[in-house]
Amino acid sequence: MTKSEPFYIKLKLHRESQKIDLNEVAAKSKINIKFLNSIESGEFQEIPQEYIKLFLKTYSNQINFDYKKTIEEYEIHTFGAIKTKS
C-alpha cells in the first residue's frame, strides 16, 4: 500500500488484510453490497449523497478502520478540502 493510492483502495486493501469478506460487511451493516462495491471502486456517484458519510462510517467501523480518517479522505478526494468539523 502506498500513499499515492486513493483512499478507497486503501480501505479495500485493509479489509482484505483483515480477512473480512465484503458479503460479511453487507450482512452486518445492512448496507447493500452494490453500495459497498461502489465505495471500494470509488464510484461515489452511485450512492445517494445523503447516505455517503453514514455508509463510509459504518463500513470503516466494520473493517476496524478509523472512520474519521475515512470521511476526511473522502472529503479531500471529493471537495479538495475537509468540510466536516471534528
PDB file of N, CA, C and O in Angstrom:
ATOM      1  N   MET A   1       0.845  -1.173   0.000  1.00  0.00           N
ATOM      2  CA  MET A   1       0.000   0.000   0.000  1.00  0.00           C
ATOM      3  C   MET A   1       0.888   1.233   0.000  1.00  0.00           C
ATOM      4  O   MET A   1       1.812   1.348   0.805  1.00  0.00           O
ATOM      5  N   THR A   2       0.598   2.153  -0.912  1.00  0.00           N
ATOM      6  CA  THR A   2       1.387   3.366  -0.994  1.00  0.00           C
ATOM      7  C   THR A   2       0.515   4.573  -0.685  1.00  0.00           C
ATOM      8  O   THR A   2      -0.713   4.499  -0.733  1.00  0.00           O
ATOM      9  N   LYS A   3       1.176   5.695  -0.363  1.00  0.00           N
ATOM     10  CA  LYS A   3       0.438   6.918  -0.066  1.00  0.00           C
ATOM     11  C   LYS A   3      -0.296   7.444  -1.289  1.00  0.00           C
ATOM     12  O   LYS A   3      -1.295   8.150  -1.152  1.00  0.00           O
ATOM     13  N   SER A   4       0.179   7.114  -2.473  1.00  0.00           N
ATOM     14  CA  SER A   4      -0.422   7.653  -3.687  1.00  0.00           C
ATOM     15  C   SER A   4      -1.720   6.945  -4.078  1.00  0.00           C
ATOM     16  O   SER A   4      -2.436   7.409  -4.965  1.00  0.00           O
ATOM     17  N   GLU A   5      -2.020   5.843  -3.432  1.00  0.00           N
ATOM     18  CA  GLU A   5      -3.258   5.137  -3.741  1.00  0.00           C
ATOM     19  C   GLU A   5      -4.453   5.919  -3.201  1.00  0.00           C
ATOM     20  O   GLU A   5      -4.381   6.501  -2.119  1.00  0.00           O
ATOM     21  N   PRO A   6      -5.544   5.930  -3.952  1.00  0.00           N
ATOM     22  CA  PRO A   6      -6.752   6.583  -3.453  1.00  0.00           C
ATOM     23  C   PRO A   6      -7.221   5.922  -2.146  1.00  0.00           C
ATOM     24  O   PRO A   6      -6.981   4.736  -1.918  1.00  0.00           O
ATOM     25  N   PHE A   7      -7.875   6.691  -1.315  1.00  0.00           N
ATOM     26  CA  PHE A   7      -8.277   6.178  -0.011  1.00  0.00           C
ATOM     27  C   PHE A   7      -9.193   4.966  -0.103  1.00  0.00           C
ATOM     28  O   PHE A   7      -9.133   4.081   0.750  1.00  0.00           O
ATOM     29  N   TYR A   8     -10.041   4.915  -1.130  1.00  0.00           N
ATOM     30  CA  TYR A   8     -10.969   3.789  -1.242  1.00  0.00           C
ATOM     31  C   TYR A   8     -10.226   2.486  -1.560  1.00  0.00           C
ATOM     32  O   TYR A   8     -10.686   1.411  -1.175  1.00  0.00           O
ATOM     33  N   ILE A   9      -9.109   2.563  -2.244  1.00  0.00           N
ATOM     34  CA  ILE A   9      -8.275   1.381  -2.488  1.00  0.00           C
ATOM     35  C   ILE A   9      -7.623   0.943  -1.172  1.00  0.00           C
ATOM     36  O   ILE A   9      -7.527  -0.250  -0.885  1.00  0.00           O
ATOM     37  N   LYS A  10      -7.178   1.921  -0.380  1.00  0.00           N
ATOM     38  CA  LYS A  10      -6.603   1.610   0.923  1.00  0.00           C
ATOM     39  C   LYS A  10      -7.623   0.899   1.814  1.00  0.00           C
ATOM     40  O   LYS A  10      -7.281  -0.030   2.545  1.00  0.00           O
ATOM     41  N   LEU A  11      -8.879   1.346   1.743  1.00  0.00           N
ATOM     42  CA  LEU A  11      -9.936   0.700   2.527  1.00  0.00           C
ATOM     43  C   LEU A  11     -10.108  -0.754   2.107  1.00  0.00           C
ATOM     44  O   LEU A  11     -10.175  -1.650   2.948  1.00  0.00           O
ATOM     45  N   LYS A  12     -10.178  -0.978   0.809  1.00  0.00           N
ATOM     46  CA  LYS A  12     -10.348  -2.339   0.304  1.00  0.00           C
ATOM     47  C   LYS A  12      -9.173  -3.220   0.715  1.00  0.00           C
ATOM     48  O   LYS A  12      -9.368  -4.349   1.167  1.00  0.00           O
ATOM     49  N   LEU A  13      -7.961  -2.709   0.559  1.00  0.00           N
ATOM     50  CA  LEU A  13      -6.777  -3.489   0.931  1.00  0.00           C
ATOM     51  C   LEU A  13      -6.755  -3.776   2.432  1.00  0.00           C
ATOM     52  O   LEU A  13      -6.356  -4.859   2.859  1.00  0.00           O
ATOM     53  N   HIS A  14      -7.185  -2.802   3.222  1.00  0.00           N
ATOM     54  CA  HIS A  14      -7.247  -3.010   4.671  1.00  0.00           C
ATOM     55  C   HIS A  14      -8.269  -4.113   4.991  1.00  0.00           C
ATOM     56  O   HIS A  14      -7.989  -5.012   5.784  1.00  0.00           O
ATOM     57  N   ARG A  15      -9.440  -4.035   4.375  1.00  0.00           N
ATOM     58  CA  ARG A  15     -10.472  -5.066   4.607  1.00  0.00           C
ATOM     59  C   ARG A  15      -9.933  -6.443   4.250  1.00  0.00           C
ATOM     60  O   ARG A  15     -10.095  -7.398   5.010  1.00  0.00           O
ATOM     61  N   GLU A  16      -9.295  -6.539   3.099  1.00  0.00           N
ATOM     62  CA  GLU A  16      -8.752  -7.826   2.659  1.00  0.00           C
ATOM     63  C   GLU A  16      -7.658  -8.319   3.600  1.00  0.00           C
ATOM     64  O   GLU A  16      -7.568  -9.517   3.868  1.00  0.00           O
ATOM     65  N   SER A  17      -6.827  -7.409   4.103  1.00  0.00           N
ATOM     66  CA  SER A  17      -5.757  -7.809   5.025  1.00  0.00           C
ATOM     67  C   SER A  17      -6.316  -8.316   6.350  1.00  0.00           C
ATOM     68  O   SER A  17      -5.678  -9.108   7.044  1.00  0.00           O
ATOM     69  N   GLN A  18      -7.518  -7.850   6.694  1.00  0.00           N
ATOM     70  CA  GLN A  18      -8.197  -8.302   7.912  1.00  0.00           C
ATOM     71  C   GLN A  18      -8.988  -9.596   7.678  1.00  0.00           C
ATOM     72  O   GLN A  18      -9.602 -10.146   8.593  1.00  0.00           O
ATOM     73  N   LYS A  19      -8.951 -10.061   6.428  1.00  0.00           N
ATOM     74  CA  LYS A  19      -9.673 -11.281   6.029  1.00  0.00           C
ATOM     75  C   LYS A  19     -11.179 -11.165   6.292  1.00  0.00           C
ATOM     76  O   LYS A  19     -11.829 -12.107   6.746  1.00  0.00           O
ATOM     77  N   ILE A  20     -11.707  -9.975   5.989  1.00  0.00           N
ATOM     78  CA  ILE A  20     -13.138  -9.715   6.139  1.00  0.00           C
ATOM     79  C   ILE A  20     -13.759  -9.718   4.751  1.00  0.00           C
ATOM     80  O   ILE A  20     -13.357  -8.951   3.876  1.00  0.00           O
ATOM     81  N   ASP A  21     -14.733 -10.580   4.561  1.00  0.00           N
ATOM     82  CA  ASP A  21     -15.416 -10.696   3.279  1.00  0.00           C
ATOM     83  C   ASP A  21     -16.416  -9.547   3.118  1.00  0.00           C
ATOM     84  O   ASP A  21     -17.080  -9.162   4.081  1.00  0.00           O
ATOM     85  N   LEU A  22     -16.522  -9.010   1.923  1.00  0.00           N
ATOM     86  CA  LEU A  22     -17.439  -7.905   1.675  1.00  0.00           C
ATOM     87  C   LEU A  22     -18.888  -8.306   1.933  1.00  0.00           C
ATOM     88  O   LEU A  22     -19.689  -7.485   2.381  1.00  0.00           O
ATOM     89  N   ASN A  23     -19.225  -9.554   1.655  1.00  0.00           N
ATOM     90  CA  ASN A  23     -20.588 -10.033   1.943  1.00  0.00           C
ATOM     91  C   ASN A  23     -20.874 -10.025   3.448  1.00  0.00           C
ATOM     92  O   ASN A  23     -22.004  -9.788   3.875  1.00  0.00           O
ATOM     93  N   GLU A  24     -19.846 -10.284   4.233  1.00  0.00           N
ATOM     94  CA  GLU A  24     -19.973 -10.228   5.691  1.00  0.00           C
ATOM     95  C   GLU A  24     -20.250  -8.791   6.144  1.00  0.00           C
ATOM     96  O   GLU A  24     -21.085  -8.555   7.017  1.00  0.00           O
ATOM     97  N   VAL A  25     -19.544  -7.845   5.544  1.00  0.00           N
ATOM     98  CA  VAL A  25     -19.771  -6.431   5.860  1.00  0.00           C
ATOM     99  C   VAL A  25     -21.202  -6.051   5.498  1.00  0.00           C
ATOM    100  O   VAL A  25     -21.881  -5.369   6.265  1.00  0.00           O
ATOM    101  N   ALA A  26     -21.653  -6.486   4.348  1.00  0.00           N
ATOM    102  CA  ALA A  26     -23.020  -6.182   3.908  1.00  0.00           C
ATOM    103  C   ALA A  26     -24.054  -6.761   4.875  1.00  0.00           C
ATOM    104  O   ALA A  26     -25.026  -6.092   5.227  1.00  0.00           O
ATOM    105  N   ALA A  27     -23.843  -7.989   5.294  1.00  0.00           N
ATOM    106  CA  ALA A  27     -24.800  -8.640   6.201  1.00  0.00           C
ATOM    107  C   ALA A  27     -24.846  -7.949   7.558  1.00  0.00           C
ATOM    108  O   ALA A  27     -25.926  -7.724   8.105  1.00  0.00           O
ATOM    109  N   LYS A  28     -23.681  -7.611   8.102  1.00  0.00           N
ATOM    110  CA  LYS A  28     -23.630  -6.998   9.430  1.00  0.00           C
ATOM    111  C   LYS A  28     -24.067  -5.541   9.417  1.00  0.00           C
ATOM    112  O   LYS A  28     -24.701  -5.071  10.362  1.00  0.00           O
ATOM    113  N   SER A  29     -23.734  -4.830   8.357  1.00  0.00           N
ATOM    114  CA  SER A  29     -24.024  -3.395   8.306  1.00  0.00           C
ATOM    115  C   SER A  29     -25.399  -3.083   7.718  1.00  0.00           C
ATOM    116  O   SER A  29     -25.931  -1.990   7.910  1.00  0.00           O
ATOM    117  N   LYS A  30     -25.964  -4.045   7.007  1.00  0.00           N
ATOM    118  CA  LYS A  30     -27.234  -3.851   6.287  1.00  0.00           C
ATOM    119  C   LYS A  30     -27.101  -2.857   5.128  1.00  0.00           C
ATOM    120  O   LYS A  30     -28.093  -2.303   4.653  1.00  0.00           O
ATOM    121  N   ILE A  31     -25.851  -2.642   4.681  1.00  0.00           N
ATOM    122  CA  ILE A  31     -25.610  -1.798   3.506  1.00  0.00           C
ATOM    123  C   ILE A  31     -25.609  -2.707   2.280  1.00  0.00           C
ATOM    124  O   ILE A  31     -24.929  -3.732   2.252  1.00  0.00           O
ATOM    125  N   ASN A  32     -26.368  -2.322   1.286  1.00  0.00           N
ATOM    126  CA  ASN A  32     -26.455  -3.096   0.055  1.00  0.00           C
ATOM    127  C   ASN A  32     -25.052  -3.310  -0.521  1.00  0.00           C
ATOM    128  O   ASN A  32     -24.241  -2.384  -0.573  1.00  0.00           O
ATOM    129  N   ILE A  33     -24.785  -4.527  -0.946  1.00  0.00           N
ATOM    130  CA  ILE A  33     -23.472  -4.893  -1.484  1.00  0.00           C
ATOM    131  C   ILE A  33     -23.069  -4.006  -2.668  1.00  0.00           C
ATOM    132  O   ILE A  33     -21.883  -3.743  -2.863  1.00  0.00           O
ATOM    133  N   LYS A  34     -24.040  -3.547  -3.453  1.00  0.00           N
ATOM    134  CA  LYS A  34     -23.690  -2.692  -4.595  1.00  0.00           C
ATOM    135  C   LYS A  34     -23.105  -1.366  -4.119  1.00  0.00           C
ATOM    136  O   LYS A  34     -22.233  -0.804  -4.783  1.00  0.00           O
ATOM    137  N   PHE A  35     -23.569  -0.862  -2.986  1.00  0.00           N
ATOM    138  CA  PHE A  35     -23.015   0.384  -2.444  1.00  0.00           C
ATOM    139  C   PHE A  35     -21.621   0.151  -1.864  1.00  0.00           C
ATOM    140  O   PHE A  35     -20.751   1.015  -1.969  1.00  0.00           O
ATOM    141  N   LEU A  36     -21.413  -0.999  -1.260  1.00  0.00           N
ATOM    142  CA  LEU A  36     -20.081  -1.330  -0.748  1.00  0.00           C
ATOM    143  C   LEU A  36     -19.087  -1.470  -1.896  1.00  0.00           C
ATOM    144  O   LEU A  36     -17.948  -1.011  -1.803  1.00  0.00           O
ATOM    145  N   ASN A  37     -19.522  -2.102  -2.967  1.00  0.00           N
ATOM    146  CA  ASN A  37     -18.665  -2.204  -4.156  1.00  0.00           C
ATOM    147  C   ASN A  37     -18.368  -0.820  -4.731  1.00  0.00           C
ATOM    148  O   ASN A  37     -17.259  -0.564  -5.201  1.00  0.00           O
ATOM    149  N   SER A  38     -19.359   0.067  -4.693  1.00  0.00           N
ATOM    150  CA  SER A  38     -19.152   1.442  -5.174  1.00  0.00           C
ATOM    151  C   SER A  38     -18.125   2.171  -4.316  1.00  0.00           C
ATOM    152  O   SER A  38     -17.300   2.919  -4.838  1.00  0.00           O
ATOM    153  N   ILE A  39     -18.171   1.958  -3.002  1.00  0.00           N
ATOM    154  CA  ILE A  39     -17.181   2.571  -2.114  1.00  0.00           C
ATOM    155  C   ILE A  39     -15.787   2.087  -2.480  1.00  0.00           C
ATOM    156  O   ILE A  39     -14.865   2.886  -2.643  1.00  0.00           O
ATOM    157  N   GLU A  40     -15.641   0.785  -2.607  1.00  0.00           N
ATOM    158  CA  GLU A  40     -14.315   0.210  -2.866  1.00  0.00           C
ATOM    159  C   GLU A  40     -13.777   0.511  -4.255  1.00  0.00           C
ATOM    160  O   GLU A  40     -12.578   0.370  -4.496  1.00  0.00           O
ATOM    161  N   SER A  41     -14.643   0.921  -5.170  1.00  0.00           N
ATOM    162  CA  SER A  41     -14.168   1.263  -6.511  1.00  0.00           C
ATOM    163  C   SER A  41     -14.156   2.776  -6.742  1.00  0.00           C
ATOM    164  O   SER A  41     -13.804   3.241  -7.825  1.00  0.00           O
ATOM    165  N   GLY A  42     -14.544   3.540  -5.715  1.00  0.00           N
ATOM    166  CA  GLY A  42     -14.517   4.994  -5.831  1.00  0.00           C
ATOM    167  C   GLY A  42     -15.630   5.573  -6.675  1.00  0.00           C
ATOM    168  O   GLY A  42     -15.525   6.704  -7.149  1.00  0.00           O
ATOM    169  N   GLU A  43     -16.687   4.822  -6.868  1.00  0.00           N
ATOM    170  CA  GLU A  43     -17.824   5.282  -7.685  1.00  0.00           C
ATOM    171  C   GLU A  43     -18.895   5.874  -6.766  1.00  0.00           C
ATOM    172  O   GLU A  43     -19.992   5.331  -6.641  1.00  0.00           O
ATOM    173  N   PHE A  44     -18.559   6.983  -6.134  1.00  0.00           N
ATOM    174  CA  PHE A  44     -19.433   7.577  -5.126  1.00  0.00           C
ATOM    175  C   PHE A  44     -20.706   8.163  -5.715  1.00  0.00           C
ATOM    176  O   PHE A  44     -21.686   8.353  -4.993  1.00  0.00           O
ATOM    177  N   GLN A  45     -20.713   8.449  -6.994  1.00  0.00           N
ATOM    178  CA  GLN A  45     -21.915   8.958  -7.647  1.00  0.00           C
ATOM    179  C   GLN A  45     -23.030   7.907  -7.667  1.00  0.00           C
ATOM    180  O   GLN A  45     -24.191   8.245  -7.896  1.00  0.00           O
ATOM    181  N   GLU A  46     -22.690   6.651  -7.432  1.00  0.00           N
ATOM    182  CA  GLU A  46     -23.669   5.563  -7.412  1.00  0.00           C
ATOM    183  C   GLU A  46     -24.409   5.466  -6.075  1.00  0.00           C
ATOM    184  O   GLU A  46     -25.383   4.723  -5.949  1.00  0.00           O
ATOM    185  N   ILE A  47     -23.942   6.217  -5.086  1.00  0.00           N
ATOM    186  CA  ILE A  47     -24.510   6.165  -3.736  1.00  0.00           C
ATOM    187  C   ILE A  47     -25.313   7.440  -3.502  1.00  0.00           C
ATOM    188  O   ILE A  47     -24.835   8.533  -3.806  1.00  0.00           O
ATOM    189  N   PRO A  48     -26.533   7.316  -2.962  1.00  0.00           N
ATOM    190  CA  PRO A  48     -27.295   8.538  -2.656  1.00  0.00           C
ATOM    191  C   PRO A  48     -26.471   9.461  -1.749  1.00  0.00           C
ATOM    192  O   PRO A  48     -25.960   9.030  -0.716  1.00  0.00           O
ATOM    193  N   GLN A  49     -26.350  10.717  -2.139  1.00  0.00           N
ATOM    194  CA  GLN A  49     -25.499  11.681  -1.436  1.00  0.00           C
ATOM    195  C   GLN A  49     -25.785  11.770   0.058  1.00  0.00           C
ATOM    196  O   GLN A  49     -24.863  11.929   0.858  1.00  0.00           O
ATOM    197  N   GLU A  50     -27.049  11.668   0.436  1.00  0.00           N
ATOM    198  CA  GLU A  50     -27.400  11.807   1.847  1.00  0.00           C
ATOM    199  C   GLU A  50     -26.926  10.629   2.705  1.00  0.00           C
ATOM    200  O   GLU A  50     -26.967  10.704   3.933  1.00  0.00           O
ATOM    201  N   TYR A  51     -26.476   9.539   2.064  1.00  0.00           N
ATOM    202  CA  TYR A  51     -26.040   8.363   2.807  1.00  0.00           C
ATOM    203  C   TYR A  51     -24.532   8.109   2.763  1.00  0.00           C
ATOM    204  O   TYR A  51     -24.034   7.253   3.494  1.00  0.00           O
ATOM    205  N   ILE A  52     -23.812   8.825   1.936  1.00  0.00           N
ATOM    206  CA  ILE A  52     -22.396   8.508   1.732  1.00  0.00           C
ATOM    207  C   ILE A  52     -21.604   8.495   3.033  1.00  0.00           C
ATOM    208  O   ILE A  52     -20.925   7.511   3.325  1.00  0.00           O
ATOM    209  N   LYS A  53     -21.674   9.556   3.812  1.00  0.00           N
ATOM    210  CA  LYS A  53     -20.879   9.620   5.037  1.00  0.00           C
ATOM    211  C   LYS A  53     -21.307   8.558   6.049  1.00  0.00           C
ATOM    212  O   LYS A  53     -20.463   7.980   6.735  1.00  0.00           O
ATOM    213  N   LEU A  54     -22.592   8.303   6.145  1.00  0.00           N
ATOM    214  CA  LEU A  54     -23.070   7.243   7.033  1.00  0.00           C
ATOM    215  C   LEU A  54     -22.534   5.887   6.580  1.00  0.00           C
ATOM    216  O   LEU A  54     -22.076   5.097   7.406  1.00  0.00           O
ATOM    217  N   PHE A  55     -22.585   5.613   5.289  1.00  0.00           N
ATOM    218  CA  PHE A  55     -22.078   4.349   4.766  1.00  0.00           C
ATOM    219  C   PHE A  55     -20.567   4.233   4.983  1.00  0.00           C
ATOM    220  O   PHE A  55     -20.073   3.168   5.352  1.00  0.00           O
ATOM    221  N   LEU A  56     -19.837   5.325   4.755  1.00  0.00           N
ATOM    222  CA  LEU A  56     -18.389   5.297   4.965  1.00  0.00           C
ATOM    223  C   LEU A  56     -18.056   5.032   6.435  1.00  0.00           C
ATOM    224  O   LEU A  56     -17.143   4.266   6.742  1.00  0.00           O
ATOM    225  N   LYS A  57     -18.796   5.667   7.332  1.00  0.00           N
ATOM    226  CA  LYS A  57     -18.571   5.458   8.768  1.00  0.00           C
ATOM    227  C   LYS A  57     -18.862   4.008   9.146  1.00  0.00           C
ATOM    228  O   LYS A  57     -18.058   3.367   9.822  1.00  0.00           O
ATOM    229  N   THR A  58     -19.987   3.503   8.720  1.00  0.00           N
ATOM    230  CA  THR A  58     -20.381   2.134   9.059  1.00  0.00           C
ATOM    231  C   THR A  58     -19.413   1.126   8.462  1.00  0.00           C
ATOM    232  O   THR A  58     -18.981   0.196   9.143  1.00  0.00           O
ATOM    233  N   TYR A  59     -19.074   1.305   7.197  1.00  0.00           N
ATOM    234  CA  TYR A  59     -18.131   0.418   6.519  1.00  0.00           C
ATOM    235  C   TYR A  59     -16.787   0.420   7.244  1.00  0.00           C
ATOM    236  O   TYR A  59     -16.225  -0.640   7.517  1.00  0.00           O
ATOM    237  N   SER A  60     -16.274   1.609   7.554  1.00  0.00           N
ATOM    238  CA  SER A  60     -14.981   1.718   8.246  1.00  0.00           C
ATOM    239  C   SER A  60     -15.006   1.010   9.590  1.00  0.00           C
ATOM    240  O   SER A  60     -14.063   0.301   9.942  1.00  0.00           O
ATOM    241  N   ASN A  61     -16.077   1.200  10.335  1.00  0.00           N
ATOM    242  CA  ASN A  61     -16.194   0.530  11.632  1.00  0.00           C
ATOM    243  C   ASN A  61     -16.224  -0.984  11.469  1.00  0.00           C
ATOM    244  O   ASN A  61     -15.654  -1.706  12.288  1.00  0.00           O
ATOM    245  N   GLN A  62     -16.875  -1.467  10.434  1.00  0.00           N
ATOM    246  CA  GLN A  62     -16.963  -2.912  10.197  1.00  0.00           C
ATOM    247  C   GLN A  62     -15.609  -3.536   9.866  1.00  0.00           C
ATOM    248  O   GLN A  62     -15.373  -4.709  10.155  1.00  0.00           O
ATOM    249  N   ILE A  63     -14.726  -2.750   9.261  1.00  0.00           N
ATOM    250  CA  ILE A  63     -13.413  -3.291   8.884  1.00  0.00           C
ATOM    251  C   ILE A  63     -12.314  -2.834   9.844  1.00  0.00           C
ATOM    252  O   ILE A  63     -11.127  -3.002   9.563  1.00  0.00           O
ATOM    253  N   ASN A  64     -12.716  -2.257  10.980  1.00  0.00           N
ATOM    254  CA  ASN A  64     -11.771  -1.818  12.008  1.00  0.00           C
ATOM    255  C   ASN A  64     -10.801  -0.760  11.493  1.00  0.00           C
ATOM    256  O   ASN A  64      -9.589  -0.855  11.685  1.00  0.00           O
ATOM    257  N   PHE A  65     -11.363   0.244  10.838  1.00  0.00           N
ATOM    258  CA  PHE A  65     -10.578   1.346  10.294  1.00  0.00           C
ATOM    259  C   PHE A  65     -11.143   2.644  10.847  1.00  0.00           C
ATOM    260  O   PHE A  65     -12.350   2.746  11.067  1.00  0.00           O
ATOM    261  N   ASP A  66     -10.294   3.633  11.075  1.00  0.00           N
ATOM    262  CA  ASP A  66     -10.710   4.915  11.647  1.00  0.00           C
ATOM    263  C   ASP A  66     -11.697   5.626  10.721  1.00  0.00           C
ATOM    264  O   ASP A  66     -11.324   6.093   9.645  1.00  0.00           O
ATOM    265  N   TYR A  67     -12.952   5.702  11.147  1.00  0.00           N
ATOM    266  CA  TYR A  67     -13.973   6.293  10.286  1.00  0.00           C
ATOM    267  C   TYR A  67     -13.762   7.793  10.074  1.00  0.00           C
ATOM    268  O   TYR A  67     -14.093   8.316   9.010  1.00  0.00           O
ATOM    269  N   LYS A  68     -13.219   8.490  11.070  1.00  0.00           N
ATOM    270  CA  LYS A  68     -12.981   9.924  10.906  1.00  0.00           C
ATOM    271  C   LYS A  68     -11.968  10.178   9.797  1.00  0.00           C
ATOM    272  O   LYS A  68     -12.131  11.093   8.991  1.00  0.00           O
ATOM    273  N   LYS A  69     -10.931   9.363   9.766  1.00  0.00           N
ATOM    274  CA  LYS A  69      -9.926   9.484   8.712  1.00  0.00           C
ATOM    275  C   LYS A  69     -10.550   9.182   7.344  1.00  0.00           C
ATOM    276  O   LYS A  69     -10.253   9.854   6.356  1.00  0.00           O
ATOM    277  N   THR A  70     -11.404   8.176   7.299  1.00  0.00           N
ATOM    278  CA  THR A  70     -12.074   7.821   6.045  1.00  0.00           C
ATOM    279  C   THR A  70     -12.901   8.982   5.519  1.00  0.00           C
ATOM    280  O   THR A  70     -12.825   9.320   4.338  1.00  0.00           O
ATOM    281  N   ILE A  71     -13.690   9.591   6.395  1.00  0.00           N
ATOM    282  CA  ILE A  71     -14.544  10.701   5.967  1.00  0.00           C
ATOM    283  C   ILE A  71     -13.700  11.902   5.546  1.00  0.00           C
ATOM    284  O   ILE A  71     -14.021  12.572   4.565  1.00  0.00           O
ATOM    285  N   GLU A  72     -12.632  12.174   6.278  1.00  0.00           N
ATOM    286  CA  GLU A  72     -11.740  13.269   5.886  1.00  0.00           C
ATOM    287  C   GLU A  72     -11.141  13.014   4.508  1.00  0.00           C
ATOM    288  O   GLU A  72     -11.098  13.912   3.667  1.00  0.00           O
ATOM    289  N   GLU A  73     -10.682  11.794   4.282  1.00  0.00           N
ATOM    290  CA  GLU A  73     -10.085  11.466   2.981  1.00  0.00           C
ATOM    291  C   GLU A  73     -11.118  11.510   1.860  1.00  0.00           C
ATOM    292  O   GLU A  73     -10.804  11.902   0.736  1.00  0.00           O
ATOM    293  N   TYR A  74     -12.355  11.106   2.168  1.00  0.00           N
ATOM    294  CA  TYR A  74     -13.435  11.218   1.178  1.00  0.00           C
ATOM    295  C   TYR A  74     -13.643  12.686   0.800  1.00  0.00           C
ATOM    296  O   TYR A  74     -13.758  13.019  -0.379  1.00  0.00           O
ATOM    297  N   GLU A  75     -13.691  13.558   1.809  1.00  0.00           N
ATOM    298  CA  GLU A  75     -13.916  14.976   1.548  1.00  0.00           C
ATOM    299  C   GLU A  75     -12.770  15.593   0.750  1.00  0.00           C
ATOM    300  O   GLU A  75     -13.004  16.383  -0.165  1.00  0.00           O
ATOM    301  N   ILE A  76     -11.552  15.241   1.089  1.00  0.00           N
ATOM    302  CA  ILE A  76     -10.404  15.732   0.319  1.00  0.00           C
ATOM    303  C   ILE A  76     -10.491  15.229  -1.119  1.00  0.00           C
ATOM    304  O   ILE A  76     -10.261  15.987  -2.061  1.00  0.00           O
ATOM    305  N   HIS A  77     -10.820  13.960  -1.284  1.00  0.00           N
ATOM    306  CA  HIS A  77     -10.943  13.357  -2.610  1.00  0.00           C
ATOM    307  C   HIS A  77     -12.049  14.032  -3.421  1.00  0.00           C
ATOM    308  O   HIS A  77     -11.881  14.298  -4.611  1.00  0.00           O
ATOM    309  N   THR A  78     -13.168  14.304  -2.775  1.00  0.00           N
ATOM    310  CA  THR A  78     -14.338  14.823  -3.469  1.00  0.00           C
ATOM    311  C   THR A  78     -14.341  16.340  -3.608  1.00  0.00           C
ATOM    312  O   THR A  78     -14.652  16.869  -4.676  1.00  0.00           O
ATOM    313  N   PHE A  79     -13.993  17.044  -2.522  1.00  0.00           N
ATOM    314  CA  PHE A  79     -14.115  18.502  -2.491  1.00  0.00           C
ATOM    315  C   PHE A  79     -12.778  19.243  -2.503  1.00  0.00           C
ATOM    316  O   PHE A  79     -12.743  20.460  -2.684  1.00  0.00           O
ATOM    317  N   GLY A  80     -11.680  18.508  -2.311  1.00  0.00           N
ATOM    318  CA  GLY A  80     -10.379  19.134  -2.283  1.00  0.00           C
ATOM    319  C   GLY A  80      -9.987  19.678  -0.921  1.00  0.00           C
ATOM    320  O   GLY A  80      -8.897  20.225  -0.752  1.00  0.00           O
ATOM    321  N   ALA A  81     -10.887  19.525   0.059  1.00  0.00           N
ATOM    322  CA  ALA A  81     -10.625  20.007   1.414  1.00  0.00           C
ATOM    323  C   ALA A  81     -11.543  19.293   2.388  1.00  0.00           C
ATOM    324  O   ALA A  81     -12.562  18.725   1.994  1.00  0.00           O
ATOM    325  N   ILE A  82     -11.178  19.324   3.662  1.00  0.00           N
ATOM    326  CA  ILE A  82     -12.008  18.731   4.700  1.00  0.00           C
ATOM    327  C   ILE A  82     -13.147  19.695   5.014  1.00  0.00           C
ATOM    328  O   ILE A  82     -12.908  20.863   5.324  1.00  0.00           O
ATOM    329  N   LYS A  83     -14.388  19.206   4.934  1.00  0.00           N
ATOM    330  CA  LYS A  83     -15.561  20.039   5.187  1.00  0.00           C
ATOM    331  C   LYS A  83     -16.187  19.781   6.547  1.00  0.00           C
ATOM    332  O   LYS A  83     -16.842  20.658   7.110  1.00  0.00           O
ATOM    333  N   THR A  84     -15.988  18.577   7.077  1.00  0.00           N
ATOM    334  CA  THR A  84     -16.584  18.196   8.351  1.00  0.00           C
ATOM    335  C   THR A  84     -15.717  18.684   9.496  1.00  0.00           C
ATOM    336  O   THR A  84     -14.497  18.524   9.473  1.00  0.00           O
ATOM    337  N   LYS A  85     -16.346  19.275  10.494  1.00  0.00           N
ATOM    338  CA  LYS A  85     -15.612  19.665  11.701  1.00  0.00           C
ATOM    339  C   LYS A  85     -15.561  18.478  12.626  1.00  0.00           C
ATOM    340  O   LYS A  85     -16.550  17.758  12.770  1.00  0.00           O
ATOM    341  N   SER A  86     -14.419  18.259  13.261  1.00  0.00           N
ATOM    342  CA  SER A  86     -14.238  17.134  14.190  1.00  0.00           C
ATOM    343  C   SER A  86     -14.942  17.394  15.488  1.00  0.00           C
ATOM    344  O   SER A  86     -14.901  16.558  16.390  1.00  0.00           O
TER     345      SER A  86
END
